[in-house]
Amino acid sequence: MNLHAIRAIYRFEMARTRRTLLQSIVSPVISTSLYFVVFGSAIGSRISEIDGISYGAFIVPGLIMLSLLTQSLSNASFGIYFPKFTGTIYELLSAPVSYLEIVVSYVGAAATKSIILGLIILATAGLFVPLQIQHPLWMILFLLLTTVTFSLLGFIIGIWADNFEKLQLVPLLIVTPLTFLGGSFYSVNMLPPFWRTVTLFNPVVYLISGFRWSFYGVADFDVRVSLAMTLAFLAVFVATVAWIFKTGYRLKS
């Protein structure tokens, strides 16, 4: 494996984050802090507890997951789309760099950015509500798996998109609504039976449930189910990326 090539692409993508610090880090942290103020303070004052957890603390895992999903998608999709837009993707494809090394570089950089952002938001949340992490290793595992999985999805979107509008299509119209409807601000058990059944078809609900379990030991679904669903998403996206490079979809035309 060409570690020099991986390091070069990875460092280039990380340098872009430093150049766009306000957009990449500061803006998401401020937006999430506003969620804490509005939902944690305003609405939280009217909702005492959910599953024995104060409402302000209950929404922390969901808000972190919301930021992780959106930022992983946007970082990875823009990272691979911009070389397509400028035409430098052909130089990258003709260089002595394997497809695996390209994916590891771009996805690794996007996942790293999202993890840093998630940890900053976690630290910020501690300023608003009392936090506890009962299963820190599980929390780190879900953090890593989620960022890598959705960075792969963002990589796929970046290759599929042929304009900047399409880069925002999936995150805005699909992922963000699924996250809001996936138990970020409420427990699935609070829903009527019909809507609880409908929620079972929302893949994001399993991610949020497992991540919340790592904090407080309570979840809407068994943590093993959440882990299995996360690994299933990861396998699907890995297979999709492999198919893209095998067929040259949106890369060789």
N, C-alpha and C positions, 0 to 999 in steps of 0.2 A: 504493500500500500504506500502511495506517495504522500508521506506525512508533510513534506514541504508544501505541496500543492494545497492540501487541506488547511494547513496553518495560514497560508497566504490568503485564501478565499475567506476563511473564518475571520482573520484580522481585518480584512477589508470591510466585511459586513459589520463587525463590531465598531469599527471606526466611523461608519455611517451613523450609528447610534449616538456617538459622542457629538457628531456634527448637528444632529437633530435632537438634542437632549430635551428641549421643551416639549416637542411633539411626542417623543418616544417614552419619556419617563414622567416628566412633570405634569403634563396634561392628564394622563390616566390616573395619577395619584390624586390630583385635585378633584377630578370627576368622582372618583370613588369616595373621597372624603365628604363630598356633598351628599352622596347616598347615605353615609353614616349620619350626617346632620338631619337630613329629611326623614329617612326611615327609622333610624335608630333613636332619634330624640323626639321628633314630632309624632310619628306613628307608634314608636316604642313606648311612649308615655301612656298610650291607650291599650296596648297589649302587654300584659305583665310578663308572661312566660310562655314558652312553647317547649314541651317535653322537659320541664324543669330548668330551662335555660332562659336567661333574660333575652328579650327580643333583639336588642342591640348586638349581643354576642352571637345570637343564633344566625343572623344574616351575614356574619363575617365570612364563613367559608363560601357562601354563594356569591358574594361580591368579589372575592379573590378569584373564584372560578370564572366569573364573568369576564374579568380583566385578562385572565390567562388565555381563555379561548379566543377572545377578540384580538389580543395582541399577538398571539402565536400565528393566527391566520394572516393578519396584516403584515407582520414582519417577514414571514416566509414567502407570501405571495408577491409582495413588492420586490423582495430580494432577487427572485428569479425572473420576474416579469421585466424589470428594468433592463437587464442585458438583452432580452428579446426586443424591447422597444428601441434600444440604441443600436442593435445589430451585433453587439459584442458576444452574444451567445454562440455565434458560429466559431469565433476564435477559441472560446472555451471548449466547444465540442471537438474541435480539431487538435487541441492541445493534448499532450500525453497524460491526460487525467481520465481516470475511469468514471463511469456513471456513479458507482458507489461513492467515490471520493467527492464528486459534485454534490450528491445528496447529503452526505455526512457534513460537508462544509456549510451548506446553506441552512439545512435543518438544525444543525448544531448551534449555529449562530442565532437563529430565530428562537430556539428553545432557551438558550442562555439569557437572551434579553428578557424573555417572558418570566423566567425564574427570578431574575434580579428584580423585576417589577413586582412580582408576587410577594417576594420577601419584604420589599419596601412597603407595600400596601399592608402586609401583616404587621409590620412594626408601627405603621401609622394607625392601624385599627386599635392597637394597644393604648393609644392616646385617648380614644373615645370610649372604649368599653373594656371591662376586665376579661382577659383571655386565658384559656388554659388549653394545652395540647396534651391529651392523654396518651396518644400513640404517635410520637414524633417521627419514628421510622416509617410508619404507614403514611404519615402526612408527606414526607419527602418522596416516598415511592409514588403516591398519587400525583404529586407535583411534577415529578420527572416524566411519568408516563403520559400525563395529560398534555404537557407542553410539547413533547416529542410527537405525540399522535396528531395534535392539531397543527403543529408546524408542518408535518407531512401533508395534511389536508391543504394548508395554505400553499405549499409547494405545488400541489396538483392544480389548485385554482390559478396560481400564477402562470403555469404552463397553458392551461385551458383558455385563460382570458386573452382577448385580442384588443382590448382597450381598457382605459383606466376605470370606466364605469363598471365593467364586469368584475374588477377586483373587489368592489364593495358590495356586489350583488348578493353573494352567498352569506357573508358576515351580517349584513343588515337585514336581509329578508328571511334568513333561515336560522343561523346560529344564535343571534341575539334574541329573537323571539323564543326559541327553544330553551335558552338559558333562563329567561324571565319566567317561562311556564314550567320550568324544571325543578321548582322548589327552592329557588334562591331566597325568596322572602317569606316562605311559608312551608309548613310540613305537608307532604302529600296526603297524610292521614287526615288532614282537616277538610279535604275535598269530599263532596258527595260521591257515592259509589260509582256512578256513571263516569264522572270526570276523573276519578282515580283510575278507572280502567283505561280511559283514553291516555292518561299520563304514562301508563306503562309502555306506550309506544314511543315515548320521547327518550331518545338515547342519552340526552344530557342529564336527565334526572338521576341516573345511576352514578354518574361521575360526581355530582354534587352530594349525593347521599353518602358515598364512600368517603369523600373528602371531609364532610361534616362529622362522620363517625371518628375519623382520626383526631378531631379536636375534642369532642365531648362524649364519645362512646355511644351516641344515639344516632339512628339512621332509619330511613324509610324502608330500606332493603338490606338484606344480609350483605356484609362487606365483601364476601366471596363472590357474590353476584356482581357487585360493582367492579371488582377487580377483573372478573372474567369478561365483562362488557368492554372495559377499557382495553384489555389485551386483544379482544376481537376487533375493535375499531383499528387498533394499531396494525394488526395483521392485514386487514382489508386495504388500508392506505399504503402499506409497504408493497402489497401485491399490485396495486394500481400504479404506483411509481415504477415498479419493475416493468409492467406492461408498457408504460409510456416510453421508456427508454428502449425497450425491445422493438417497438413498432415505429418509434420516431414521431409519435403523435404531437402535432403542433411544434415540433422542434426542427424537422428537416424540410419544412415547406414554408 
